[in-house]
Amino acid sequence: MWYFFLKRVVDITLSFFGILVLSPLFLIIAMAVKCSSSGPIFADIPERVGKNRKVFKMYKFRSMIENAHEELRRNPKYREFYNLYQKGNFKIKTDQDPRITAVGKFLRKTSLDELPQVLNVLKGEMSLVGPRAFHVDELEAQLKNFPETKKLVKEFLGIKPGITGPWQVSGRSSIDFPQRVAIDAQYAKNRSIFYDLMLMLKTIPAVTRGEGS
């Protein structure tokens, strides 16, 4: 199908060009992350669910304390926050998360923590535009809570997840799971190069409004 061929060409071209142009910014962010708190430069996050349910490791600059996801589930001091996290459909605002570092707050607010995902795009695990990839345990839990969404989930898992997409520019954390999967399933049905371009253009004001958090 010509759509997938052209989409891959666009993904490779823009992600490669982006890495070349943004490499100085990558270096600055890496230094800021490393100097501001102990831990690796890239976030050690659980695997995500990709196309056809194939799991992959998503690259992101670390914005939280080291081992943040394990700490959330195992450390008693985060128990109350973890309950709030689950009730919030596995999404919560940056200023409410005690695990996020000072540098991490800025990275999340501006979505700069997402930049390394261009590496996932080059590897073919992601696209520049597509549905947002879920954590494996998050998707399993949400499907148990909302079994009626299984058909919609299957629809968008047939394509690659994206760095940006319809959900990412539509309020993000304020949208619940059923709404989110409905939006992404609709994208999967109506995808086109022109639609992808429109979503990329909408990403800029979404980030400016602080919806990257």
RONUDO-681234 format. One line per 2 residues: number of its first residue (from 1); their letters; for each residue x, y, z of N, C-alpha, C. Coordinates in Angstrom, 1 decimal. Layout:
% residues N
NUM> a> X,Y,Z,X,Y,Z,X,Y,Z ~ ...
END
This chain:
% residues 213
1> mw> 0.9,-1.2,0.0,0.0,0.0,0.0,0.9,1.2,0.0 ~ 0.6,2.2,-0.9,1.4,3.4,-1.0,1.5,4.2,0.3
3> yf> 0.4,4.2,1.0,0.4,5.0,2.3,1.6,4.5,3.2 ~ 1.7,3.3,3.4,2.7,2.7,4.3,4.1,3.0,3.8
5> fl> 4.3,2.9,2.5,5.6,3.1,1.9,6.0,4.6,2.0 ~ 5.1,5.5,1.7,5.4,6.9,1.8,5.6,7.3,3.3
7> kr> 4.8,6.7,4.2,4.9,7.0,5.6,6.3,6.6,6.1 ~ 6.8,5.5,5.7,8.1,5.0,6.1,9.2,5.9,5.6
9> vv> 9.0,6.3,4.3,10.0,7.3,3.8,10.1,8.6,4.6 ~ 8.9,9.1,4.9,8.8,10.3,5.7,9.4,10.1,7.1
11> di> 9.1,9.0,7.7,9.6,8.7,9.0,11.1,8.7,9.0 ~ 11.7,8.0,8.1,13.2,7.8,8.0,13.8,9.2,7.7
13> tl> 13.3,9.9,6.8,13.9,11.2,6.4,13.8,12.2,7.5 ~ 12.7,12.4,8.1,12.5,13.4,9.1,13.2,13.0,10.4
15> sf> 13.2,11.8,10.8,13.8,11.4,12.1,15.3,11.5,11.9 ~ 15.9,11.1,10.8,17.3,11.2,10.6,17.8,12.7,10.5
17> fg> 17.0,13.5,9.8,17.3,14.9,9.8,17.1,15.5,11.2 ~ 16.1,15.1,11.9,15.9,15.6,13.3,17.1,15.3,14.2
19> il> 17.6,14.1,14.1,18.8,13.7,14.9,20.0,14.6,14.6 ~ 20.2,14.9,13.3,21.4,15.7,12.9,21.2,17.1,13.5
21> vl> 20.0,17.7,13.3,19.8,19.1,13.7,19.8,19.2,15.2 ~ 19.1,18.3,15.9,18.9,18.4,17.3,20.0,17.8,18.2
23> sp> 21.1,17.3,17.6,22.1,16.6,18.3,22.7,17.5,19.4 ~ 22.9,18.8,19.2,23.5,19.6,20.3,22.5,19.7,21.5
25> lf> 21.2,19.8,21.1,20.2,19.8,22.2,20.1,18.5,23.0 ~ 20.3,17.4,22.2,20.3,16.1,22.9,21.5,16.0,23.9
27> li> 22.6,16.6,23.5,23.8,16.6,24.4,23.5,17.4,25.7 ~ 22.9,18.6,25.5,22.6,19.5,26.6,21.7,18.8,27.6
29> ia> 20.6,18.2,27.0,19.6,17.6,27.9,20.2,16.4,28.6 ~ 21.1,15.6,27.9,21.7,14.5,28.5,22.6,14.9,29.7
31> ma> 23.3,16.0,29.6,24.2,16.5,30.6,23.3,17.0,31.8 ~ 22.2,17.7,31.5,21.3,18.2,32.5,20.7,17.0,33.4
33> vk> 20.3,16.0,32.7,19.7,14.8,33.4,20.7,14.2,34.3 ~ 21.9,14.0,33.7,23.0,13.3,34.5,23.5,14.1,35.7
35> cs> 23.5,15.4,35.5,24.1,16.2,36.6,23.0,16.5,37.7 ~ 21.8,16.4,37.3,20.7,16.9,38.3,20.3,15.8,39.3
37> ss> 20.5,14.5,38.9,20.1,13.4,39.8,20.9,12.1,39.4 ~ 21.0,11.2,40.3,21.7,9.9,40.0,20.8,9.0,39.2
39> gp> 21.5,8.2,38.3,20.7,7.4,37.4,21.2,7.5,36.0 ~ 20.6,6.7,35.1,21.0,6.8,33.7,20.4,8.0,33.0
41> if> 20.9,8.2,31.8,20.3,9.4,31.0,19.0,9.0,30.4 ~ 18.8,7.8,29.9,17.6,7.4,29.4,16.7,6.7,30.5
43> ad> 15.4,6.9,30.4,14.5,6.3,31.4,14.5,4.8,31.3 ~ 14.5,4.2,32.5,14.4,2.7,32.5,12.9,2.4,32.8
45> ip> 12.2,2.4,31.7,10.7,2.2,31.7,10.3,0.9,31.2 ~ 9.1,0.4,31.6,8.6,-0.9,31.2,8.4,-0.9,29.7
47> er> 8.4,-2.1,29.1,8.2,-2.2,27.6,6.8,-1.7,27.2 ~ 6.7,-1.2,26.0,5.5,-0.8,25.4,4.9,-1.8,24.5
49> vg> 3.6,-1.6,24.2,2.9,-2.5,23.2,2.9,-1.8,21.9 ~ 3.5,-2.5,20.9,3.6,-1.9,19.6,2.7,-2.5,18.6
51> kn> 3.0,-2.4,17.3,2.2,-3.0,16.2,2.0,-4.5,16.4 ~ 0.8,-4.9,16.3,0.4,-6.4,16.4,0.9,-6.9,17.8
53> rk> 0.8,-6.1,18.8,1.1,-6.4,20.2,2.6,-6.8,20.4 ~ 3.4,-6.5,19.5,4.9,-6.7,19.7,5.4,-5.7,20.7
55> vf> 6.0,-6.2,21.7,6.6,-5.2,22.7,7.9,-4.7,22.3 ~ 8.2,-3.5,22.7,9.5,-2.8,22.4,9.9,-1.9,23.5
57> km> 11.2,-1.5,23.5,11.7,-0.6,24.5,11.6,0.8,23.9 ~ 10.9,1.7,24.6,10.8,3.1,24.1,11.9,3.9,24.7
59> yk> 12.5,4.8,23.9,13.6,5.6,24.4,13.0,7.0,24.9 ~ 13.4,7.4,26.1,13.0,8.7,26.6,14.1,9.2,27.5
61> fr> 14.3,10.5,27.6,15.2,11.0,28.6,14.6,10.8,30.0 ~ 15.4,10.4,30.9,14.9,10.2,32.3,14.4,11.5,32.9
63> sm> 13.2,11.5,33.4,12.6,12.7,34.0,12.2,12.4,35.5 ~ 12.4,11.1,35.9,12.1,10.7,37.3,13.3,10.2,38.0
65> ie> 13.1,9.9,39.3,14.2,9.3,40.1,14.5,7.9,39.5 ~ 15.7,7.4,39.8,16.1,6.1,39.4,15.1,5.0,39.8
67> na> 14.8,4.0,38.9,13.9,2.9,39.2,12.5,3.4,39.7 ~ 12.0,4.5,39.0,10.8,5.1,39.4,9.6,4.2,39.4
69> he> 9.5,3.4,38.3,8.3,2.5,38.2,8.3,1.4,39.2 ~ 9.5,0.8,39.5,9.5,-0.2,40.6,9.2,0.4,41.9
71> el> 9.7,1.6,42.2,9.5,2.3,43.4,8.0,2.6,43.6 ~ 7.3,3.0,42.6,5.9,3.3,42.6,5.1,2.1,43.1
73> rr> 5.5,0.9,42.7,4.7,-0.3,43.0,5.1,-1.0,44.3 ~ 6.4,-0.7,44.7,6.9,-1.5,45.9,7.1,-0.6,47.1
75> np> 7.4,0.6,46.9,7.8,1.5,48.1,6.5,1.9,48.8 ~ 6.4,1.6,50.1,5.2,2.0,50.9,4.9,3.5,50.8
77> ky> 5.9,4.3,50.7,5.7,5.8,50.8,5.0,6.3,49.6 ~ 4.9,5.5,48.5,4.2,5.9,47.3,2.8,5.2,47.2
79> re> 2.4,4.5,48.2,1.2,3.7,48.1,0.0,4.5,47.8 ~ -0.2,5.6,48.5,-1.3,6.5,48.3,-1.3,7.1,46.9
81> fy> -0.1,7.5,46.4,0.0,8.1,45.1,-0.3,7.0,44.0 ~ 0.2,5.8,44.3,-0.1,4.7,43.3,-1.6,4.4,43.2
83> nl> -2.3,4.5,44.3,-3.8,4.4,44.2,-4.4,5.5,43.4 ~ -3.9,6.7,43.5,-4.4,7.8,42.8,-4.0,7.7,41.3
85> yq> -2.9,7.1,41.0,-2.4,6.9,39.7,-3.3,5.9,38.9 ~ -3.7,4.8,39.6,-4.6,3.8,39.0,-6.0,4.4,38.8
87> kg> -6.5,5.2,39.7,-7.8,5.8,39.6,-7.8,6.8,38.5 ~ -6.7,7.4,38.2,-6.6,8.4,37.1,-6.3,7.8,35.7
89> nf> -6.6,6.5,35.5,-6.4,5.8,34.3,-5.0,5.8,33.9 ~ -4.1,5.6,34.9,-2.6,5.4,34.7,-2.0,6.7,34.1
91> ki> -2.7,7.8,34.3,-2.1,9.1,33.9,-2.3,10.1,35.1 ~ -1.3,10.9,35.3,-1.5,11.9,36.3,-0.6,13.1,36.0
93> kt> -1.0,14.3,36.4,-0.3,15.5,36.1,1.1,15.5,36.7 ~ 2.1,16.1,36.0,3.5,16.2,36.4,3.6,16.8,37.8
95> dq> 2.9,17.8,38.1,3.1,18.5,39.4,2.6,17.7,40.5 ~ 1.9,16.6,40.3,1.4,15.7,41.3,2.2,14.5,41.6
97> dp> 3.2,14.3,40.7,4.0,13.1,40.8,5.3,13.4,41.6 ~ 5.4,12.8,42.8,6.6,13.0,43.7,7.9,12.4,43.2
99> ri> 7.8,11.6,42.1,9.0,10.9,41.6,9.8,11.7,40.6 ~ 9.2,12.8,40.1,9.7,13.6,39.0,10.8,14.6,39.5
101> ta> 11.9,14.6,38.8,13.0,15.5,39.2,12.7,16.9,38.8 ~ 13.5,17.9,39.2,13.4,19.3,38.9,13.6,19.4,37.4
103> vg> 14.6,18.8,36.8,14.9,18.9,35.4,13.8,18.2,34.6 ~ 13.3,17.1,35.2,12.3,16.2,34.6,11.0,17.0,34.4
105> kf> 10.6,17.9,35.3,9.4,18.7,35.2,9.4,19.5,34.0 ~ 10.6,20.1,33.7,10.7,21.0,32.5,10.7,20.1,31.3
107> lr> 11.4,19.0,31.3,11.4,18.1,30.1,10.0,17.6,29.8 ~ 9.2,17.3,30.8,7.9,16.8,30.5,6.9,17.9,30.1
109> kt> 7.1,19.0,30.7,6.2,20.2,30.3,6.4,20.6,28.8 ~ 7.6,20.4,28.4,7.9,20.8,27.0,8.0,19.6,26.0
111> sl> 7.8,18.4,26.6,7.8,17.2,25.8,9.2,16.9,25.3 ~ 10.3,17.5,25.8,11.6,17.3,25.3,12.1,15.9,25.8
113> de> 11.5,15.3,26.8,11.8,13.9,27.2,11.5,12.9,26.1 ~ 10.6,13.3,25.2,10.1,12.4,24.1,11.1,12.3,22.9
115> lp> 12.0,13.3,22.8,12.9,13.4,21.6,13.6,12.1,21.3 ~ 14.2,11.3,22.2,14.9,10.1,21.8,14.0,9.1,21.1
117> qv> 12.7,9.3,21.0,11.9,8.3,20.3,12.1,8.3,18.8 ~ 12.9,9.3,18.3,13.2,9.3,16.9,14.1,8.1,16.6
119> ln> 14.8,7.6,17.6,15.6,6.4,17.4,14.6,5.2,17.2 ~ 13.5,5.1,17.9,12.5,4.1,17.7,11.9,4.2,16.3
121> vl> 11.8,5.4,15.8,11.2,5.6,14.5,12.2,5.0,13.4 ~ 13.5,5.4,13.6,14.5,4.9,12.7,14.6,3.3,12.7
123> kg> 14.4,2.7,13.8,14.4,1.3,14.0,13.2,0.6,13.4 ~ 12.1,1.4,13.1,10.9,0.9,12.6,9.9,0.4,13.6
125> em> 10.2,0.7,14.9,9.3,0.3,16.0,8.1,1.2,16.2 ~ 8.4,2.5,15.8,7.4,3.6,15.9,7.3,4.4,14.6
127> sl> 6.4,5.2,14.5,6.2,6.2,13.5,6.2,7.6,14.1 ~ 6.4,8.6,13.3,6.3,10.0,13.8,4.9,10.2,14.2
129> vg> 3.9,9.7,13.5,2.5,9.9,13.9,1.8,8.6,14.0 ~ 1.1,8.4,15.1,0.3,7.2,15.3,-0.3,7.2,16.7
131> pr> -0.9,6.1,17.1,-1.5,6.0,18.4,-0.4,6.0,19.4 ~ -0.7,6.4,20.6,0.2,6.4,21.7,0.4,5.0,22.3
133> af> 1.6,4.6,22.5,1.9,3.2,22.9,1.7,3.1,24.4 ~ 1.0,2.0,24.8,0.7,1.7,26.2,1.8,0.9,26.8
135> hv> 1.9,1.0,28.2,2.7,0.1,28.9,2.0,-1.3,28.9 ~ 2.7,-2.4,28.9,2.0,-3.7,28.9,1.0,-3.9,30.0
137> de> 1.5,-3.6,31.2,0.6,-3.8,32.4,-0.6,-2.8,32.4 ~ -0.3,-1.6,31.9,-1.4,-0.6,31.8,-2.5,-1.1,30.9
139> le> -2.1,-1.6,29.7,-3.1,-2.0,28.7,-3.9,-3.2,29.2 ~ -3.2,-4.1,29.9,-3.9,-5.3,30.4,-5.0,-4.8,31.5
141> aq> -4.5,-3.9,32.4,-5.4,-3.5,33.4,-6.6,-2.7,32.9 ~ -6.4,-1.9,31.9,-7.5,-1.1,31.3,-8.5,-1.9,30.5
143> lk> -8.0,-3.0,29.9,-8.9,-3.9,29.2,-9.8,-4.6,30.1 ~ -9.3,-4.9,31.3,-10.1,-5.6,32.3,-11.1,-4.6,32.9
145> nf> -10.8,-3.4,33.0,-11.7,-2.4,33.5,-12.7,-2.0,32.4 ~ -12.3,-2.0,31.2,-13.2,-1.6,30.1,-13.2,-2.6,29.0
147> pe> -13.7,-3.8,29.2,-13.7,-4.9,28.2,-14.4,-4.6,26.9 ~ -15.3,-3.6,27.0,-16.0,-3.2,25.7,-15.1,-2.5,24.7
149> tk> -13.9,-2.1,25.1,-13.0,-1.4,24.2,-12.1,-2.4,23.5 ~ -12.2,-3.7,23.7,-11.3,-4.6,23.0,-11.2,-4.5,21.5
151> kl> -12.3,-4.3,20.9,-12.4,-4.2,19.4,-11.6,-2.9,19.0 ~ -11.8,-1.8,19.7,-11.1,-0.6,19.3,-9.6,-0.7,19.5
153> vk> -9.2,-1.4,20.6,-7.8,-1.6,20.9,-7.2,-2.4,19.8 ~ -7.8,-3.5,19.3,-7.3,-4.3,18.3,-7.2,-3.5,17.0
155> ef> -8.0,-2.5,16.8,-8.0,-1.7,15.6,-6.7,-0.9,15.5 ~ -6.3,-0.2,16.6,-5.2,0.7,16.5,-3.9,-0.1,16.7
157> lg> -3.9,-1.3,17.3,-2.7,-2.1,17.5,-2.3,-2.7,16.1 ~ -3.1,-2.5,15.1,-2.7,-3.0,13.8,-1.7,-2.1,13.1
159> ik> -1.4,-0.9,13.7,-0.4,0.0,13.1,0.6,0.4,14.1 ~ 1.7,1.0,13.7,2.7,1.4,14.6,2.3,2.6,15.5
161> pg> 2.7,2.6,16.7,2.5,3.7,17.6,3.3,4.9,17.1 ~ 2.9,6.1,17.6,3.7,7.3,17.1,4.2,8.2,18.2
163> it> 5.1,9.1,17.9,5.6,10.0,18.9,4.5,11.0,19.1 ~ 3.8,11.4,18.1,2.6,12.3,18.3,1.5,11.6,17.5
165> gp> 0.3,12.1,17.8,-0.9,11.5,17.2,-2.2,12.2,17.7 ~ -3.3,11.6,17.3,-4.6,12.3,17.7,-4.8,12.4,19.2
167> wq> -4.4,11.4,20.0,-4.6,11.5,21.4,-3.7,12.6,22.0 ~ -2.4,12.6,21.5,-1.4,13.4,22.1,-1.7,14.9,21.9
169> vs> -2.5,15.3,20.9,-2.9,16.7,20.6,-4.3,17.0,21.1 ~ -4.9,16.1,21.8,-6.3,16.3,22.2,-6.6,16.3,23.7
171> gr> -5.7,16.8,24.4,-5.9,17.0,25.8,-5.1,16.0,26.7 ~ -4.6,14.9,26.1,-3.8,13.9,26.7,-4.2,13.4,28.0
173> ss> -3.6,13.9,29.1,-3.9,13.3,30.4,-5.3,13.5,30.9 ~ -6.1,14.5,30.3,-7.4,14.8,30.7,-8.4,13.9,30.0
175> id> -8.0,13.0,29.1,-8.8,12.1,28.3,-8.8,10.7,28.9 ~ -9.9,10.1,29.2,-9.9,8.8,29.8,-9.7,7.7,28.8
177> fp> -9.5,6.4,29.3,-9.2,5.3,28.4,-10.2,5.1,27.3 ~ -11.5,5.0,27.5,-12.4,4.7,26.4,-12.3,5.8,25.4
179> qr> -12.2,7.0,25.8,-12.1,8.1,24.8,-10.8,8.0,24.0 ~ -9.7,7.7,24.7,-8.4,7.6,24.1,-8.4,6.5,23.0
181> va> -8.9,5.3,23.3,-8.8,4.3,22.4,-9.8,4.5,21.2 ~ -10.9,5.2,21.5,-11.8,5.6,20.4,-11.1,6.5,19.4
183> id> -10.4,7.5,19.9,-9.7,8.5,19.1,-8.6,7.8,18.3 ~ -7.9,6.9,18.9,-6.8,6.2,18.2,-7.3,5.2,17.1
185> aq> -8.4,4.5,17.5,-9.0,3.6,16.5,-9.6,4.4,15.3 ~ -10.1,5.6,15.5,-10.6,6.4,14.5,-9.5,6.8,13.5
187> ya> -8.3,7.1,14.2,-7.1,7.5,13.4,-6.7,6.3,12.5 ~ -6.7,5.1,13.1,-6.3,3.9,12.3,-7.2,3.7,11.1
189> kn> -8.4,4.0,11.2,-9.4,3.8,10.1,-9.2,4.9,9.0 ~ -8.9,6.1,9.5,-8.9,7.3,8.5,-7.5,7.8,8.2
191> rs> -6.5,7.0,8.5,-5.1,7.5,8.4,-4.8,7.8,6.9 ~ -4.0,8.9,6.8,-3.5,9.3,5.5,-2.3,10.2,5.7
193> if> -1.5,10.4,4.6,-0.3,11.3,4.8,-0.8,12.7,5.1 ~ -1.9,13.2,4.5,-2.3,14.5,4.8,-2.8,14.7,6.3
195> yd> -3.5,13.6,6.8,-3.9,13.6,8.2,-2.7,13.6,9.1 ~ -1.7,12.9,8.7,-0.5,12.8,9.5,0.2,14.2,9.6
197> lm> 0.2,14.9,8.5,0.8,16.2,8.4,0.0,17.2,9.3 ~ -1.3,17.1,9.3,-2.1,18.0,10.1,-1.8,17.7,11.6
199> lm> -1.7,16.5,11.9,-1.4,16.2,13.4,0.0,16.7,13.8 ~ 0.9,16.6,12.9,2.3,17.1,13.2,2.2,18.6,13.5
201> lk> 1.5,19.3,12.7,1.3,20.7,12.8,0.6,21.1,14.1 ~ -0.4,20.3,14.5,-1.1,20.5,15.7,-0.3,20.2,17.0
203> ti> 0.8,19.5,16.8,1.6,19.1,17.9,2.3,20.3,18.5 ~ 2.7,21.3,17.7,3.4,22.4,18.1,2.6,23.3,19.1
205> pa> 1.4,23.7,18.8,0.6,24.4,19.8,0.2,23.6,21.0 ~ 0.1,22.3,20.9,-0.3,21.4,22.0,0.9,21.4,23.0
207> vt> 2.1,21.4,22.5,3.3,21.4,23.4,3.4,22.8,24.0 ~ 3.1,23.8,23.2,3.2,25.2,23.8,2.2,25.4,24.9
209> rg> 1.1,24.8,24.8,0.1,24.9,25.9,0.4,24.1,27.1 ~ 1.5,23.3,27.1,1.9,22.5,28.2,1.2,21.2,28.3
211> eg> 0.7,20.7,27.2,0.0,19.4,27.2,0.9,18.3,27.0 ~ 2.2,18.5,27.1,3.2,17.4,27.1,3.3,16.8,28.4
213> s> 2.7,17.3,29.4,2.9,16.8,30.8,2.0,15.6,31.0
END
